[in-house]
Amino acid sequence: MSTAAAAYTPETVLAGEKIISADSHIMEPDDLWLKNLTPSLKGKYPNYPKRNSPGEKAGGWDPKARIEEMEVDGVSAEVLYPTLGLRLFAIEDAELQEACFQIANDWMIEYCKATPGRLIGIPMISLYNIKNAIKELERCKKAGLVGCLIWQVPPEHLKFTSDLYDSFWEAAADMEMPVNLHILT
């Protein structure tokens, strides 16, 4: 083992420069949405297959375990995106998508409360209804989340080139909530 490798420990990394993971993911419970949707929306929720999760690390769903994993890796903070939530961007029912995103955002809020400043959650924002999107963005900011995640490819009738989104872009800028696009949305 070289001297340089021996000196590279979580303590030396954390004492020196900060290492921030800019694209980490939480692992929402499979039943999060069905457990929390109103009865009128449960029937509309897609029947997703259960995930096969051998070998998952507890930090995906347990924030205290995640902090321990981050310390082993010498990571100071992580920007957190959803995992199972990404598939919800395909929901074409605006009411259902908004409800699912609020449930996921609430879960992310609770997860990040374990260590504010080290666990940085990115909420999902549905853009079918821009007024509702701005309200959810405000709610998430007040709860401590940072930025937002929107669909990467909007439906044909809601193209990014339209002025439909102007008030959302403005609100996000005013709130200093950077807008993120992520693969699989």
N, C-alpha and C positions, 0 to 999 in steps of 0.2 A: 504494500500500500504506500503510495507516495505521500510526502509531507503535505502537499497541496490538498489531496483528498482527505487526509486526516483532519485538516483545519476546517473543512467544509462541514459544519454541523448546524443544526437548527439555531443554536445559540449564536454562532458567529454570523450566520445569515441575518437573523433578526436584529442583532446588535449593529449591523452595518446597513446595507441597503434594504429597501422594502421590496418584496416580491409579491406581486398581485396577479392572481389568475383572472384573466378578463373574460373567460368563457367556461365557467364551471356550471354544473347542473345539480339540482336537488332531485329526489325521487319521491314523487307524490304517491300516497297510498292508492292502490287499484280502485278501492271503493269510495274514494274521497267525494266524487261527484254524486254518485247514486245515494250515498249516505246523507248528503246535504241539499240536494235539489228539492224544490217544492214538489208535492205529488203531481201537480199538473204538468211539470216539466220532465219528471222521471221517465214517462212513457215516450218522450221524444229523444231521450239520450241514446246515442248510438251504442250498439252492442259490440264493444271492443273486446278482443280476446285478452285473457289474462296474460300478464307478462311472465316469462320464464326468467327467474332472477337468481340463479345459483352464483355464488361468489360475490354478490353485491356487498359493498362496504357499508357499515351502519351509518356513516356520515351522510349518505344520501337522504336519509329521513330523520336522523338524530343529530341536531346541531352541536351538542356537546361532543359527540364522537367525531364530528367533522373538524372541530377545532383541534382535537387531539391529532387527527390525521394531518391537518395543516401544519401543526408544530413539528411533526416528524419530517415533513417535506420542506420546512423552512419558508412556508407561505404566510405572508402577513395578513392578506385579505383575499376574498374571492367575490367576484361578480357572479351572481347566481341566476340562472335561467331555469325554466321548467323543463321537465323531460316528457312525462305523459301529457302534460298540458299542451305541448306543441301540436299534437294531433287535433286539438279542439279548434284550431284555426280553419279547419275544413268544414266546420258546422255552418250551414247556410241559414239557419233559423236565428235571427238577430237576438231575440229574447233569450233563447237557450244559450247561445254563445256568451252573452253578457252575464248571465247567471253563473255559468261554468267558470268564466274568468274571475268573477268576484269570489267564488269559492276558492279557487286556486290562489288568488292574491291574498285572501285571508290566511290561508295555510302558509304562504311565503312570509307574510308579516310575522306570524307567530314563530316561524323557524328562525328568522333573522333577529328577533328580539333576544335570543340567547346571548349574542355577542354583537351588539351594534357597532358598526365601523369596521368589523372584520368580515361579517356576512352581509353582503350588499345585494339585496333582492331586486330583480327587475320584474315589474308586474306586466301581465298581459292585458292589452287594451283592445276591445272590440271596436271596430270603426264603422259598423253598419249605421249607427246613429251617433253623429259627431257630438251633439250636446251631452249625451250619456257618456261618451268617451272622455270628454273633458271633466265631467263630474267624477268618474272613476279615477282619472289621473290625479285630480286634486285629493281625493280620499286616500289614494296610495301614497302620495307625497306626505300628507299629514301623518300617516302611519309609519313613515320612515323608509319607504322603498325609494329607489332611485331610478330615474329614466323610465322607459317603457318599451315593451315589445309589441310590435304590430305585424300584420301579415306582410309577407315578402311579396306575394303576388295577389293583389286584390281581385275580386270578381270583375269580369269584363265591364259591367255597368258602373263600376266604382273605380275607374282608373286613377292612378296617382297624378296624371296630367290634368285632371279636372280641378276646378277651384273648390270642390267639395271639402277638401282637407285644410283649406287655408286657416280657418279658425282653430283647428287642432294644432297645426304647426306653430301658430302664434302662441297658443296657450302653453304648449310644451316648452317653447323658448322662454316665455315669461316666467314659468315655474322652474326653469333650469332643470328640466327633465329630458335628457337626451333620448331621442327616438332610435330604437335598435331594430334591425331586421336580422332574422336568423334563418338559416336553412331549415327546411321542414315546416315552415309556417305558410 
